[in-house]
Amino acid sequence: MIFIKNDSTDPYFNIALEEYFLRNLDIKDTIFSLSRNKPCVIIGKHQNPYVEVNLKFVLEHGILVARRISGGGAVCHDLGNLNFMFISQVDHFDTLDIKTYIFPVVQALNKMGINAQLSDRNSITIDGKKISGTAEAFANKKLLCHGTLLFDSNLNILNEALKTNKSKIDSKSVNSVPSEVGNIKDFLEQEYDIETFKNKILENIFVNKSYKEYTLSEIDIENIEKLAKEKFSTWDWIYGESPPFTIRNLMQLPNGSIAFKVEVERDGNINKISFEGDLVNSSEIIHFEKLLQGKKYYIDNVIDILKNIEISKYFVNVTPEELISLMFY
């Protein structure tokens, strides 16, 4: 087994590292790594951030949004969460038992006196509370299996960041399955900080096993940073990879209301968009809609457009901030 030491807390770097080792490096041994991320929401490969993420909340709190290369649901990370990763050589994905890769983590927790159990959905629970979600990806006859370990995360922030109104969105994306979550720290017989917990996990994973430590080279870091910059931190990957979707919203203001609808294509571009209501100038609004047609459904694009137009020409007593809220929140 090979242990990759990774001290980065940048979620884009850490997701890029997983793809880099999965697709580009020919290492025969099983790879294991632990990492942490600064506050972020990470959605599954086939999910839609507009469905899964409270975008207003994460923007206001400086929480990043990222998309990983594996399936599964959305998870919220902070520095109180520890992530584990296995990459192994496999021949056929359809004959794999993913539990084989998750169970050593369960055993490591058990050795620490924690009554952790593996669920049918390959999550790890303690007394019915979910402390770990897992996901996997397969490429080049290699399996990536990774998951979270909620150790001492801010669960209030986690819940708010994932709180959305799905009734306003029609999408064929994969939806997350809500679960009651808990922190591992609350179930420990003795108090650890997260670094001690991390070392305990390593100690129990590698007990009676020989392993080599792999230190990222300058070339590794350069390639991973390039992948993070050019792919994983981009709008095209995080938002543009979402399946087509439709958003409907209604805003009630003191003087009236606006009904909004947008249809967004697979590449994140606006296919159709409309505004209706008694605060809309019906004779002029088509010109505003044409300005947005074919553009990326991206808050920065709309802000740039609003800077260069007279909004009162299209809407009555509506501020740019109210219009942004209607379209994106």
Buried (B, 14 or more C-beta within 10 A) or exposed (E): BBBBEBEBBBBBBBBBBBBBBBBEBEBEEBBBBBBBBBBBBBBBBBBBBBBBBBBEBBBEEEBBBBBBBBEBBBBBBBBBBBBBBBBBBEEEBEEBEBBEBBBBBBBBBEBBEBEBBBBEEBBBBBEEBBBBBBBBBBBEEBBBBBBBBBBBBBBEBBEBBBEBEEEBBEBEBBBBEEBEBBBBBEBBEEEBEBEEBBEBBBEBBBEEEEBEEBEBEEEBBEBBBEBBEEBBBBBEBBBBBBBBBBBEBEBEBEEBBBBBBBBBBEBBBBBEBBBBBEBBBEEEBBEBBEBBEEBBBBBEBBEEBBEEEEBEEBBBEBEBEBBBEBBBB
